Amino acid sequence: MPQLILDTFNLEAAQRRLCTEALDHAGNIVGAARLLGITRHAMKRRIIKLGITRTRPAEAPAPAPSLSASA
């Protein structure tokens, strides 16, 4: 795990930074919560409380179903 140096002693800013770094490192809420040693539910509450916004990576479109006739 990379070392994190905080700019100030502001607790809310520290929580925001830890949460965003964990989300960036893990890629999802479950993994970030695991890194921080909290539950997924607690991580989600912190994301909402701290106003953290994340853009989800664009998912590849699902392939269209094949309409070939088999006889």
C-alpha positions in Angstrom: 0.0 0.0 0.0 1.4 3.4 -0.9 2.2 5.9 1.8 -0.2 8.8 2.1 1.0 12.3 3.3 -1.8 14.7 4.4 -1.6 18.4 3.7 -3.5 19.5 6.8 -4.9 18.1 10.1 -8.4 18.5 8.8 -10.2 15.2 9.6 -12.8 15.5 6.9 -10.2 16.2 4.3 -8.2 13.3 5.5 -11.2 10.9 5.3 -12.0 12.2 1.8 -8.4 11.7 0.7 -8.2 8.2 2.2 -11.5 7.1 0.6 -10.7 8.5 -2.8 -7.2 6.9 -2.8 -8.7 3.5 -1.7 -11.3 3.7 -4.4 -8.7 4.6 -7.0 -6.4 1.8 -5.9 -9.1 -0.9 -5.5 -11.4 0.2 -8.4 -14.7 -0.5 -6.5 -16.4 0.1 -3.2 -16.0 -3.4 -1.9 -12.3 -3.5 -2.5 -11.8 0.0 -1.1 -13.7 -0.9 2.0 -11.6 -4.0 2.5 -8.4 -1.8 2.2 -9.7 0.6 4.8 -10.9 -2.2 7.1 -14.5 -1.1 7.1 -17.7 -2.6 5.7 -19.1 -1.8 2.2 -22.1 -0.2 3.9 -19.8 2.1 6.0 -17.8 3.0 2.9 -21.0 3.9 1.0 -22.1 6.1 3.9 -18.7 7.9 3.9 -18.9 8.4 0.1 -22.3 10.0 0.5 -21.4 12.1 3.6 -18.2 13.4 2.1 -19.8 14.1 -1.3 -17.3 11.9 -3.2 -18.3 11.6 -6.9 -16.9 8.9 -9.1 -17.4 8.2 -12.7 -17.8 4.5 -13.5 -15.8 3.2 -16.3 -17.8 2.8 -19.5 -19.0 -0.7 -20.0 -18.7 -2.3 -23.3 -22.0 -2.7 -25.0 -23.5 -6.2 -24.8 -23.3 -8.1 -28.1 -26.6 -8.2 -30.0 -28.3 -11.6 -30.0 -27.8 -13.7 -33.0 -30.9 -14.1 -35.2 -29.6 -16.8 -37.4 -32.1 -19.5 -38.4 -31.0 -23.0 -37.6 -32.7 -25.7 -39.5 
